[in-house]
Amino acid sequence: MKLVRHGRKGREQPGLIDAQGRLRSLAGIVPDIDASVFGPAGQRALRRIDPQTLPLVAGRPRLGVPLVGISKFIGIGLNYRDHAAEAQMAIPTSPIVFNKWTTCISGPNDPVLRPPGAHKLDWEVELGVVIGRPTRFVREVDALEAVAGYCLVNDVSERAYQLEQGSQWNLGKGCDTFGPVGPWLVSKDEIADPQNIDLWLEVNGERMQQGNTRDMIFGVAELVAFLSRYMTLLPGDLIATGTPPGVGMGRKPPRYLQPGDVVTLGSPQLGLQRQRIRSAAQQPA
């Protein structure tokens, strides 16, 4: 099941993608794509609906963030050995955890805004994991039972903020629009193995990243179990699980995103995103 939210920003409507790749409306059936829908009971109820009976959505509306109710957006750093090597950082012996503020979350095709003064804007294609039930102190063997589904995330990063003001990962990762999510939330029953998901990213049509989640240092189950030791994971919480090699910081010489650049990223299992880079306007005091 591929759940979506479509329409103007702030006025999105719930929907799903049918087996033919067509967008169908869930308006009037569910109020929104939230924990009541992507949680275990909600998914069982939706599976009883024949998608072919739902109305098709006309045109090509904007796709928004595919779920609401994200109370925490948790990032995992350096979770692929080759990415740690290109960043010239040590291979982690336990997960590196940082926050992406929920105000950074944006739709999969919304523009990414480069903040005033930023000059080292970078890309990171990642597997996103959405929690489906309250989870605390879960064992690794049981951890995937807490997962509602998976999505694509671009962990946009401003490296100067992140690395040149001490260690400020939260500041470099959480600016507005630095968290495109979607295009859809794929229920976990459609993903046979979260450790076998292909990921890729291009900048202006040039392939920069190509990887597979099998190369993660800490897999999805291990990450969910680890995080649940330190916080209660709530339905809708989103974990960005790290990026494969190929980021701009690791190129020789480094390459960073400029206004007008177009970033396209995708996965056969998780769909496609496309963002144009724009300069954010300086706001008056």
C-alpha positions as CSV (number, residue, x, y, z in Angstrom):
1,M,0.0,0.0,0.0
2,K,1.3,3.4,-1.0
3,L,-0.3,6.2,1.0
4,V,0.0,9.8,-0.2
5,R,-1.3,13.3,0.6
6,H,-1.9,15.6,-2.4
7,G,-3.0,19.2,-3.0
8,R,-1.9,22.7,-2.1
9,K,0.4,23.1,0.9
10,G,-1.6,23.1,4.1
11,R,-4.7,21.8,2.3
12,E,-3.6,18.3,1.3
13,Q,-6.1,15.4,0.9
14,P,-5.4,11.8,1.6
15,G,-5.0,9.3,-1.1
16,L,-3.3,6.1,-2.3
17,I,-1.4,4.9,-5.4
18,D,-3.1,1.9,-7.0
19,A,-1.5,-1.1,-8.7
20,Q,-1.4,0.8,-12.0
21,G,0.4,3.8,-10.4
22,R,-2.7,6.0,-10.5
23,L,-3.6,8.4,-7.7
24,R,-6.9,7.6,-6.0
25,S,-8.7,9.7,-3.4
26,L,-9.3,8.6,0.2
27,A,-11.2,11.7,1.0
28,G,-14.3,10.9,3.0
29,I,-12.9,7.5,4.0
30,V,-10.1,8.8,6.3
31,P,-9.6,12.3,7.5
32,D,-5.8,12.3,6.8
33,I,-2.8,10.0,6.7
34,D,-2.1,9.7,10.4
35,A,-1.5,7.1,13.0
36,S,-5.2,6.0,12.8
37,V,-4.5,5.1,9.1
38,F,-0.9,3.8,9.0
39,G,-1.1,2.0,12.4
40,P,-1.8,-1.7,12.5
41,A,-5.6,-1.4,12.8
42,G,-5.8,1.3,10.1
43,Q,-3.8,-0.7,7.7
44,R,-6.0,-3.8,8.2
45,A,-9.0,-1.6,7.5
46,L,-7.6,-0.1,4.3
47,R,-6.6,-3.5,3.0
48,R,-10.3,-4.4,3.0
49,I,-11.0,-1.6,0.5
50,D,-10.8,-2.3,-3.2
51,P,-8.7,0.6,-4.6
52,Q,-10.5,0.2,-7.9
53,T,-13.6,1.5,-6.2
54,L,-12.0,4.8,-5.1
55,P,-12.3,7.8,-7.4
56,L,-9.3,8.8,-9.5
57,V,-7.7,12.2,-8.8
58,A,-7.6,14.3,-11.9
59,G,-4.5,16.0,-13.3
60,R,-1.1,16.0,-11.6
61,P,-1.6,17.6,-8.2
62,R,1.3,18.6,-5.9
63,L,2.3,15.7,-3.6
64,G,2.8,16.7,0.0
65,V,4.5,15.0,3.0
66,P,2.8,11.6,2.9
67,L,1.9,11.5,6.6
68,V,1.1,13.9,9.5
69,G,1.9,13.5,13.2
70,I,5.7,13.4,13.0
71,S,6.7,14.3,16.5
72,K,10.3,13.4,16.0
73,F,12.6,13.5,12.9
74,I,15.7,11.5,13.9
75,G,18.8,11.3,11.8
76,I,21.5,8.7,11.8
77,G,25.0,9.8,10.7
78,L,27.8,7.9,8.9
79,N,25.8,4.7,8.6
80,Y,27.6,3.5,5.5
81,R,31.3,2.8,5.7
82,D,32.1,4.3,2.3
83,H,30.3,7.5,3.3
84,A,32.2,7.7,6.5
85,A,35.4,7.3,4.5
86,E,34.6,10.0,2.0
87,A,33.7,12.3,5.0
88,Q,37.1,11.5,6.5
89,M,35.5,10.4,9.7
90,A,35.9,7.4,11.9
91,I,33.6,4.4,11.3
92,P,31.1,4.6,14.1
93,T,30.9,1.8,16.7
94,S,27.4,2.8,17.7
95,P,24.8,4.8,15.9
96,I,25.4,8.6,15.6
97,V,22.1,10.3,16.4
98,F,21.0,13.9,15.6
99,N,17.8,15.8,15.2
100,K,16.2,17.3,12.1
101,W,13.6,19.8,13.4
102,T,10.1,19.0,12.2
103,T,9.9,22.5,10.7
104,C,12.4,21.3,8.1
105,I,9.9,18.8,6.6
106,S,8.7,19.5,3.1
107,G,7.0,17.8,0.2
108,P,9.0,15.6,-2.1
109,N,9.0,18.0,-5.0
110,D,8.9,21.3,-3.1
111,P,11.9,23.6,-3.6
112,V,14.9,23.5,-1.2
113,L,15.8,27.0,0.1
114,R,19.5,27.8,0.6
115,P,19.6,30.0,3.8
116,P,21.2,33.4,3.6
117,G,25.0,33.0,4.0
118,A,25.0,29.3,3.4
119,H,27.6,28.1,0.8
120,K,28.1,24.4,1.3
121,L,24.7,22.9,0.7
122,D,24.8,19.2,0.2
123,W,22.5,16.2,-0.7
124,E,21.9,12.8,1.0
125,V,19.5,10.2,-0.3
126,E,18.2,8.0,2.6
127,L,15.7,5.4,3.6
128,G,13.1,6.8,6.0
129,V,11.5,4.5,8.6
130,V,8.1,5.5,10.0
131,I,7.1,4.1,13.4
132,G,3.6,2.7,13.7
133,R,3.1,2.1,17.4
134,P,4.4,3.4,20.8
135,T,7.8,1.7,21.2
136,R,10.1,1.6,24.3
137,F,12.9,-0.9,25.1
138,V,12.1,-3.1,22.2
139,R,14.3,-6.1,21.4
140,E,16.0,-6.1,18.0
141,V,14.3,-9.3,17.1
142,D,10.9,-7.6,17.6
143,A,11.8,-4.1,16.3
144,L,10.4,-4.3,12.8
145,E,6.9,-5.0,14.3
146,A,7.0,-1.3,15.5
147,V,7.5,-0.1,11.9
148,A,4.5,1.2,9.9
149,G,6.3,1.7,6.6
150,Y,9.1,3.3,4.7
151,C,9.7,6.4,2.6
152,L,12.3,8.3,0.7
153,V,14.2,11.2,2.5
154,N,16.6,13.8,1.2
155,D,18.7,14.7,4.3
156,V,19.7,18.1,2.9
157,S,22.8,19.4,4.9
158,E,24.7,22.7,5.1
159,R,28.2,21.5,5.8
160,A,29.6,24.9,7.0
161,Y,26.9,25.0,9.7
162,Q,27.4,21.3,10.5
163,L,31.2,21.1,10.7
164,E,32.8,24.5,10.8
165,Q,31.2,25.8,14.0
166,G,32.3,23.0,16.1
167,S,30.2,19.9,15.9
168,Q,26.7,21.3,15.1
169,W,24.9,18.6,13.3
170,N,21.5,19.7,14.4
171,L,22.1,23.2,13.0
172,G,23.4,21.9,9.7
173,K,20.6,19.5,9.2
174,G,17.5,21.2,10.4
175,C,17.0,24.4,8.4
176,D,13.6,25.0,6.7
177,T,13.1,22.7,3.7
178,F,16.1,20.5,4.6
179,G,13.8,17.4,5.0
180,P,11.9,16.5,1.8
181,V,9.9,13.3,2.5
182,G,7.9,11.1,0.1
183,P,6.4,10.9,-2.4
184,W,4.5,8.2,-0.6
185,L,4.5,6.1,2.6
186,V,5.0,2.4,1.6
187,S,3.5,0.0,4.1
188,K,5.9,-2.5,5.5
189,D,4.0,-5.4,3.9
190,E,5.2,-4.2,0.5
191,I,8.9,-4.2,1.6
192,A,10.1,-7.8,2.0
193,D,13.5,-6.7,3.3
194,P,14.4,-3.2,4.4
195,Q,18.0,-4.2,4.0
196,N,17.7,-4.6,0.3
197,I,16.4,-1.2,-1.0
198,D,18.2,0.5,-3.9
199,L,18.8,4.3,-3.5
200,W,20.1,6.8,-6.1
201,L,20.5,10.6,-6.5
202,E,21.4,12.9,-9.4
203,V,22.2,16.6,-9.6
204,N,21.3,18.2,-12.9
205,G,21.0,14.8,-14.5
206,E,24.5,13.6,-13.3
207,R,24.4,10.4,-11.1
208,M,26.1,11.2,-7.8
209,Q,24.9,8.5,-5.4
210,Q,24.1,4.8,-6.0
211,G,23.7,2.5,-3.1
212,N,21.7,-0.2,-1.3
213,T,20.6,-0.4,2.3
214,R,22.3,-3.8,2.6
215,D,25.5,-1.8,3.1
216,M,24.2,0.0,6.2
217,I,26.4,-0.4,9.3
218,F,23.4,-0.5,11.6
219,G,20.3,-2.0,10.0
220,V,16.7,-0.9,10.5
221,A,15.9,-3.3,13.3
222,E,19.0,-2.5,15.2
223,L,18.4,1.3,14.9
224,V,14.8,1.0,16.1
225,A,15.9,-1.1,19.1
226,F,18.8,1.2,19.9
227,L,16.7,4.4,19.7
228,S,14.0,2.9,21.9
229,R,16.5,2.6,24.7
230,Y,16.8,6.4,24.9
231,M,13.3,7.7,24.0
232,T,9.8,6.5,23.5
233,L,9.2,6.3,19.7
234,L,5.7,7.4,18.8
235,P,3.5,6.6,15.9
236,G,4.6,8.9,13.0
237,D,8.1,9.4,14.2
238,L,10.5,9.3,11.3
239,I,14.1,7.9,11.3
240,A,16.4,8.9,8.4
241,T,18.8,5.9,8.4
242,G,22.0,7.4,6.7
243,T,23.3,7.9,3.2
244,P,25.5,5.9,0.9
245,P,28.6,7.5,-0.6
246,G,28.6,10.2,-3.2
247,V,27.8,13.4,-1.4
248,G,29.1,16.7,-2.5
249,M,31.4,17.1,0.5
250,G,33.3,13.9,-0.5
251,R,34.0,14.9,-4.1
252,K,37.5,16.1,-5.2
253,P,37.1,19.1,-5.3
254,P,34.0,19.3,-3.2
255,R,30.8,20.2,-5.1
256,Y,27.9,22.0,-3.4
257,L,24.4,22.9,-4.5
258,Q,23.7,26.3,-6.1
259,P,20.5,28.1,-6.8
260,G,19.0,26.7,-10.0
261,D,20.4,23.2,-9.5
262,V,17.9,20.3,-9.7
263,V,18.2,17.3,-7.4
264,T,16.5,14.1,-8.4
265,L,16.5,11.1,-6.1
266,G,14.7,7.8,-6.1
267,S,14.3,4.1,-5.3
268,P,12.4,1.4,-7.3
269,Q,10.5,0.6,-4.0
270,L,10.0,4.1,-2.6
271,G,9.4,6.4,-5.6
272,L,10.9,9.6,-6.9
273,Q,11.7,13.1,-5.6
274,R,12.7,16.2,-7.5
275,Q,13.8,19.5,-5.9
276,R,15.0,22.8,-7.4
277,I,17.4,24.8,-5.2
278,R,16.4,28.4,-4.6
279,S,17.8,31.2,-2.4
280,A,15.8,31.9,0.7
281,A,15.0,35.6,1.1
282,Q,16.5,37.5,4.0
283,Q,13.7,38.4,6.3
284,P,13.6,41.8,8.0
285,A,14.3,42.0,11.7
